[in-house]
Amino acid sequence: MRAGRLFSLRKVCLTGLVSLSLALVSSPSFAQSTTSSTQTSKAKPSQTKKTTQNTSASKKSTATSTQSKSKTSANTKQKKAAPGGTPQGTRGSKSTSTTQKALAAGATTAAVASAASAQRAQADRKSGNPASALRSNVVFVQDLNSKAVLFARNDDVARPIASITKLMTALVVVDAKQPLDEMLQVTQDDVDVVKFSRSRLAVGVRLSRGDMLHLALMSSENRAANALGRYYPGGMPAFVAAMNNKARELGMHDSRFVEPTGLSSANVSTPRDLVKLMQATAARPSIRYYTTNQQHEISTRGHATLFRNTNMLVTNPNWDIRVSKTGFINEAGQCLVMVARINNRDTAIVLLNADGKGTRIGDAVKIRQLVQNRQAVAMSRTDLN
């Protein structure tokens, strides 16, 4: 009897516990808790994946940053490299380091050349040099009658002379007595592959040797000058050898030639040597005429082409120029050499490595004025005596 009651009581308790469990399971808060727990456990792999992606992105960012720094460093090195065409007159002088620093800082070659010219002019003014107003890097002026050097600056170094080379080319051709009426043809061999300069003479054009010489000297036609060398007996090697032999014959001991146009910077000379060259060419009537003629027209393939002198001073009636030649390549700068009659005296003028076409012409005009004033002062002193 007692045992039966205990069994009934245990059954009632178990039934109550089961009912309570079912009630808890069906409770909204229990469901939310279970769902939240499940979502949390599912979110862990996603967060891990995001963390991995972030790490990968960080590595890529670091690599990109490293590459960027590398490129920046390379660009910085390129910017610090000095541009080419450093003015010749600064080489071997005290201002070389200053010029190099200016170029390294990004200054243009023209600006550095202009600044160097200003420094030289200032130094000349302090020393009392009457050539202080001249801006060309190299200045050499000589009275050919008395052999007196009137003005000189940076005249003791052999430098590239650009198209002034063509004076030697003409001298070799004329002294070889090659017929000026012989027809020569411009070929692909005459095309400039050194400086890639332009020419108004097309490949295939045929001109007389006289016309080729005329255009080479008056208008500085490179193809014409090269053709003159090719048609020399023995070809170009023999012509270059003749150029150097002629230089030695004239006493141009500091000069060297490697080709007839002046496009190569290996063609070098000194101002004193160039005076000797000008004196020799001025003694040849044909060269004297070709270098000072104002313009010349040729007919090629049925078309007339007008060529003009590269030295504008030959058109000025106030100038009496006996021989003249201009030149330019980056290594030589703007160049001008002339023998001019000033106050009835032959005066040799050499201007090299000027920083502009106007500079070399302006310096020539100033030199003429200086020489005239100097001679006027000398004449007045003679009158007083």
C-alpha positions as CSV (number, residue, x, y, z in Angstrom):
1,M,0.0,0.0,0.0
2,R,2.8,2.4,1.0
3,A,4.8,1.3,-2.0
4,G,1.9,2.0,-4.3
5,R,1.7,5.6,-3.1
6,L,5.5,6.2,-3.6
7,F,5.2,5.0,-7.2
8,S,2.3,7.3,-7.9
9,L,4.2,10.3,-6.4
10,R,7.3,9.5,-8.5
11,K,5.1,9.3,-11.6
12,V,3.6,12.7,-10.9
13,C,7.1,14.3,-10.4
14,L,8.4,12.9,-13.7
15,T,5.3,14.1,-15.5
16,G,5.8,17.6,-14.1
17,L,9.5,17.7,-15.2
18,V,8.6,16.6,-18.8
19,S,5.9,19.3,-19.0
20,L,8.4,22.0,-17.7
21,S,11.0,20.9,-20.3
22,L,8.5,21.2,-23.1
23,A,7.5,24.6,-21.9
24,L,11.1,25.9,-21.9
25,V,11.8,24.5,-25.4
26,S,8.7,26.3,-26.8
27,S,9.6,29.6,-25.1
28,P,10.5,32.5,-27.5
29,S,13.5,33.6,-25.5
30,F,15.0,30.1,-25.6
31,A,14.5,30.1,-29.4
32,Q,16.2,33.5,-29.8
33,S,19.1,32.4,-27.6
34,T,19.6,29.2,-29.6
35,T,19.4,31.1,-32.9
36,S,21.9,33.8,-31.7
37,S,24.3,31.1,-30.6
38,T,24.1,29.3,-33.9
39,Q,24.6,32.5,-35.9
40,T,27.6,33.3,-33.7
41,S,29.2,30.0,-34.3
42,K,28.5,30.3,-38.1
43,A,30.0,33.9,-38.2
44,K,33.4,32.7,-36.9
45,P,34.6,31.2,-40.2
46,S,33.4,34.3,-42.1
47,Q,35.4,36.6,-39.8
48,T,38.4,34.4,-40.2
49,K,38.1,34.7,-44.0
50,K,37.8,38.5,-43.7
51,T,40.9,38.5,-41.5
52,T,42.8,36.5,-44.1
53,Q,41.6,38.9,-46.9
54,N,42.7,41.9,-44.8
55,T,46.1,40.3,-44.3
56,S,46.5,39.6,-48.0
57,A,45.5,43.2,-48.9
58,S,47.9,44.5,-46.3
59,K,50.7,42.5,-48.0
60,K,49.7,43.8,-51.4
61,S,49.7,47.4,-50.1
62,T,53.1,46.9,-48.6
63,A,54.4,45.5,-51.9
64,T,52.9,48.4,-53.8
65,S,54.4,50.9,-51.4
66,T,57.8,49.3,-51.9
67,Q,57.5,49.5,-55.7
68,S,56.3,53.1,-55.4
69,K,59.4,54.0,-53.3
70,S,61.6,52.2,-55.8
71,K,60.1,54.1,-58.7
72,T,60.4,57.4,-56.7
73,S,64.0,56.6,-56.0
74,A,64.7,55.9,-59.7
75,N,62.9,59.1,-60.8
76,T,64.9,61.1,-58.3
77,K,68.1,59.7,-59.7
78,Q,67.0,60.6,-63.2
79,K,66.2,64.1,-62.2
80,K,69.6,64.5,-60.6
81,A,71.4,63.5,-63.8
82,A,72.9,66.5,-65.6
83,P,71.5,67.3,-69.0
84,G,73.8,67.1,-72.0
85,G,75.3,70.0,-73.9
86,T,77.3,71.6,-71.1
87,P,78.8,74.8,-72.3
88,Q,82.3,74.1,-73.6
89,G,83.9,77.1,-72.0
90,T,83.1,75.8,-68.5
91,R,85.2,72.7,-68.8
92,G,88.5,72.8,-67.0
93,S,87.7,76.2,-65.4
94,K,87.0,77.1,-61.8
95,S,83.3,77.5,-62.5
96,T,83.0,73.8,-63.6
97,S,81.6,72.6,-60.3
98,T,79.2,75.5,-60.0
99,T,77.9,74.8,-63.5
100,Q,77.5,71.1,-62.8
101,K,75.6,71.8,-59.6
102,A,73.3,74.2,-61.5
103,L,72.6,71.6,-64.2
104,A,72.1,68.9,-61.5
105,A,69.5,71.2,-59.9
106,G,67.5,71.1,-63.1
107,A,68.6,74.4,-64.8
108,T,68.5,74.4,-68.6
109,T,71.7,74.4,-70.5
110,A,70.9,77.8,-72.1
111,A,70.3,79.3,-68.6
112,V,73.6,78.0,-67.3
113,A,75.4,79.2,-70.4
114,S,73.8,82.7,-70.0
115,A,74.8,82.7,-66.3
116,A,78.4,81.6,-67.2
117,S,78.6,84.4,-69.7
118,A,77.5,87.0,-67.1
119,Q,80.1,85.7,-64.7
120,R,82.8,86.0,-67.3
121,A,81.7,89.5,-68.2
122,Q,81.8,90.5,-64.6
123,A,85.3,89.1,-64.2
124,D,86.4,90.9,-67.3
125,R,85.0,94.2,-66.0
126,K,86.8,93.8,-62.7
127,S,90.1,93.1,-64.5
128,G,89.5,96.0,-66.8
129,N,89.2,93.9,-70.0
130,P,87.6,95.9,-72.7
131,A,85.9,92.7,-74.0
132,S,83.7,92.6,-70.9
133,A,80.6,93.5,-73.0
134,L,81.1,90.4,-75.1
135,R,79.0,87.3,-74.2
136,S,80.5,84.6,-76.4
137,N,82.4,82.0,-74.4
138,V,85.4,82.1,-76.6
139,V,86.6,85.4,-78.1
140,F,89.7,86.0,-80.2
141,V,90.3,89.2,-82.3
142,Q,93.5,89.8,-84.2
143,D,94.8,92.6,-86.4
144,L,96.2,90.7,-89.4
145,N,98.3,93.6,-90.5
146,S,100.3,94.0,-87.2
147,K,99.5,90.4,-85.9
148,A,98.5,92.1,-82.6
149,V,95.9,90.3,-80.6
150,L,93.3,92.9,-79.7
151,F,91.0,90.7,-77.5
152,A,91.2,87.2,-76.2
153,R,89.2,85.0,-73.9
154,N,89.3,81.2,-73.4
155,D,91.4,81.0,-76.6
156,D,94.0,78.3,-75.5
157,V,91.9,75.1,-75.8
158,A,91.0,73.0,-78.9
159,R,87.2,72.8,-79.1
160,P,84.5,71.5,-81.5
161,I,84.1,73.9,-84.4
162,A,80.9,72.6,-86.1
163,S,80.4,73.9,-89.6
164,I,83.5,76.1,-89.6
165,T,84.9,72.8,-90.7
166,K,83.5,73.5,-94.2
167,L,86.2,76.2,-94.7
168,M,88.8,73.4,-94.6
169,T,86.6,71.3,-96.9
170,A,86.5,74.0,-99.4
171,L,90.2,74.7,-99.2
172,V,91.0,71.0,-100.0
173,V,88.6,71.0,-103.0
174,V,89.9,74.2,-104.5
175,D,93.5,73.4,-104.0
176,A,93.0,70.0,-105.6
177,K,91.9,71.9,-108.7
178,Q,88.9,69.7,-109.2
179,P,86.7,70.9,-112.0
180,L,83.9,73.1,-110.6
181,D,81.5,72.2,-113.5
182,E,81.6,68.5,-112.9
183,M,78.2,67.2,-111.9
184,L,77.9,65.5,-108.5
185,Q,74.9,63.6,-107.1
186,V,73.5,63.6,-103.6
187,T,73.1,60.0,-102.4
188,Q,71.9,58.2,-99.2
189,D,75.5,58.3,-98.0
190,D,75.2,62.1,-97.7
191,V,72.2,61.9,-95.3
192,D,73.1,63.0,-91.7
193,V,72.8,60.0,-89.4
194,V,74.8,61.8,-86.6
195,K,72.7,64.8,-85.7
196,F,69.8,64.0,-88.1
197,S,69.9,67.6,-89.4
198,R,67.6,68.7,-92.2
199,S,68.6,69.4,-95.7
200,R,66.9,71.1,-98.7
201,L,68.9,68.8,-101.1
202,A,66.9,65.7,-101.7
203,V,68.6,62.3,-102.4
204,G,69.1,62.0,-106.1
205,V,69.7,65.7,-106.8
206,R,72.5,66.5,-109.2
207,L,74.5,69.7,-109.0
208,S,77.8,71.0,-110.2
209,R,80.8,70.9,-107.9
210,G,80.7,74.7,-107.9
211,D,77.1,74.7,-106.7
212,M,77.8,72.1,-104.1
213,L,80.7,74.3,-102.8
214,H,78.6,77.4,-103.0
215,L,75.8,75.9,-100.9
216,A,78.1,74.3,-98.4
217,L,79.9,77.6,-97.6
218,M,77.0,80.1,-97.9
219,S,74.1,78.1,-96.5
220,S,76.1,75.4,-94.6
221,E,74.5,72.6,-96.6
222,N,75.8,69.4,-95.0
223,R,74.8,67.0,-97.8
224,A,76.7,69.2,-100.3
225,A,79.8,69.2,-98.1
226,N,79.7,65.5,-97.7
227,A,79.2,64.9,-101.4
228,L,82.4,67.0,-102.0
229,G,84.3,64.6,-99.8
230,R,82.9,61.5,-101.5
231,Y,83.9,62.7,-105.0
232,Y,87.5,63.4,-104.0
233,P,90.0,61.1,-105.6
234,G,90.3,58.1,-103.2
235,G,86.9,58.8,-101.6
236,M,86.2,60.0,-98.1
237,P,89.3,58.4,-96.3
238,A,91.6,60.2,-98.8
239,F,89.7,63.5,-98.3
240,V,89.9,63.4,-94.5
241,A,93.6,62.7,-94.8
242,A,94.0,65.7,-97.2
243,M,92.1,67.9,-94.6
244,N,94.6,67.0,-91.9
245,N,97.6,67.3,-94.2
246,K,96.4,70.8,-95.2
247,A,96.0,71.7,-91.5
248,R,99.7,70.7,-90.9
249,E,100.7,72.6,-94.0
250,L,99.1,75.8,-92.6
251,G,100.7,75.3,-89.2
252,M,97.3,74.4,-87.5
253,H,99.0,72.0,-85.1
254,D,96.1,72.0,-82.6
255,S,93.5,71.0,-85.1
256,R,92.0,67.7,-86.2
257,F,89.4,66.7,-88.7
258,V,87.4,63.4,-89.1
259,E,84.8,64.4,-91.7
260,P,83.9,67.3,-94.0
261,T,80.6,68.7,-92.6
262,G,81.4,69.6,-89.0
263,L,78.5,67.5,-87.6
264,S,81.1,65.4,-85.6
265,S,82.3,67.0,-82.4
266,A,85.7,65.3,-83.1
267,N,86.5,68.1,-85.6
268,V,88.4,70.5,-83.2
269,S,90.6,73.5,-83.5
270,T,91.8,76.6,-81.6
271,P,91.0,80.3,-82.3
272,R,94.7,80.9,-83.4
273,D,94.5,77.9,-85.8
274,L,91.2,79.2,-87.2
275,V,92.8,82.5,-88.0
276,K,95.3,80.7,-90.1
277,L,92.5,78.8,-91.9
278,M,90.6,82.1,-92.6
279,Q,93.7,83.7,-94.0
280,A,94.3,80.8,-96.4
281,T,90.6,80.7,-97.5
282,A,90.5,84.5,-97.9
283,A,93.3,84.2,-100.4
284,R,91.1,81.9,-102.7
285,P,88.7,84.1,-104.7
286,S,86.1,81.4,-105.2
287,I,85.9,80.7,-101.4
288,R,85.9,84.3,-100.6
289,Y,82.9,84.8,-103.0
290,Y,80.9,81.8,-101.9
291,T,81.2,82.6,-98.2
292,T,80.1,86.2,-98.5
293,N,77.4,85.9,-101.3
294,Q,74.0,86.9,-100.0
295,Q,71.9,84.3,-101.8
296,H,72.0,81.7,-104.5
297,E,69.2,80.0,-106.5
298,I,69.5,76.5,-107.9
299,S,67.1,74.5,-110.1
300,T,66.5,70.9,-109.1
301,R,63.9,68.7,-110.9
302,G,62.3,71.6,-112.5
303,H,61.9,73.6,-109.3
304,A,63.8,76.7,-108.3
305,T,65.1,76.8,-104.7
306,L,66.6,79.9,-103.1
307,F,69.4,79.6,-100.5
308,R,70.6,82.4,-98.3
309,N,73.7,83.1,-96.3
310,T,73.7,82.0,-92.7
311,N,75.5,85.2,-91.6
312,M,73.1,88.2,-91.8
313,L,76.0,90.6,-91.6
314,V,77.0,90.0,-95.2
315,T,73.8,91.9,-96.2
316,N,74.8,94.9,-94.2
317,P,76.5,97.6,-96.4
318,N,78.4,98.9,-93.4
319,W,80.4,95.7,-93.2
320,D,83.2,94.8,-95.6
321,I,83.6,91.0,-95.0
322,R,86.4,89.1,-96.8
323,V,85.5,85.6,-95.6
324,S,82.8,84.3,-93.2
325,K,81.4,81.1,-91.8
326,T,78.9,80.2,-89.1
327,G,78.4,76.9,-87.3
328,F,76.4,75.1,-84.7
329,I,76.2,71.8,-82.9
330,N,75.3,71.3,-79.3
331,E,78.9,70.5,-78.4
332,A,80.3,73.6,-80.1
333,G,77.5,76.1,-79.4
334,Q,76.8,79.0,-81.8
335,C,80.0,79.9,-83.7
336,L,81.0,82.7,-86.1
337,V,84.4,83.4,-87.7
338,M,85.1,86.3,-90.1
339,V,87.8,88.3,-91.6
340,A,86.4,91.9,-91.9
341,R,87.9,95.1,-93.1
342,I,87.7,97.6,-90.2
343,N,89.2,101.0,-90.7
344,N,91.2,99.8,-93.7
345,R,92.7,97.0,-91.7
346,D,92.0,93.2,-92.0
347,T,90.7,92.0,-88.7
348,A,90.1,88.3,-87.8
349,I,87.2,87.6,-85.5
350,V,86.6,84.2,-83.8
351,L,83.5,83.7,-81.7
352,L,82.9,80.2,-80.3
353,N,80.3,78.6,-78.0
354,A,77.9,81.6,-77.8
355,D,74.6,80.8,-76.2
356,G,72.4,82.1,-79.1
357,K,72.5,83.1,-82.7
358,G,71.9,86.7,-81.7
359,T,74.7,86.6,-79.3
360,R,77.4,85.8,-81.9
361,I,76.1,88.6,-84.2
362,G,75.8,91.1,-81.4
363,D,79.3,90.3,-80.2
364,A,80.7,90.8,-83.8
365,V,79.0,94.3,-83.9
366,K,80.4,95.2,-80.5
367,I,83.9,94.0,-81.6
368,R,83.8,96.3,-84.6
369,Q,82.8,99.2,-82.4
370,L,85.6,98.4,-79.9
371,V,88.2,98.1,-82.7
372,Q,87.1,101.3,-84.3
373,N,87.2,103.2,-81.0
374,R,90.6,101.7,-80.1
375,Q,92.0,102.7,-83.4
376,A,90.5,106.2,-83.1
377,V,92.2,106.6,-79.7
378,A,95.5,105.4,-81.1
379,M,95.3,107.8,-84.0
380,S,94.5,110.7,-81.7
381,R,97.5,109.9,-79.6
382,T,99.7,109.9,-82.7
383,D,98.3,113.3,-83.7
384,L,99.1,114.7,-80.3
385,N,102.7,113.5,-80.6
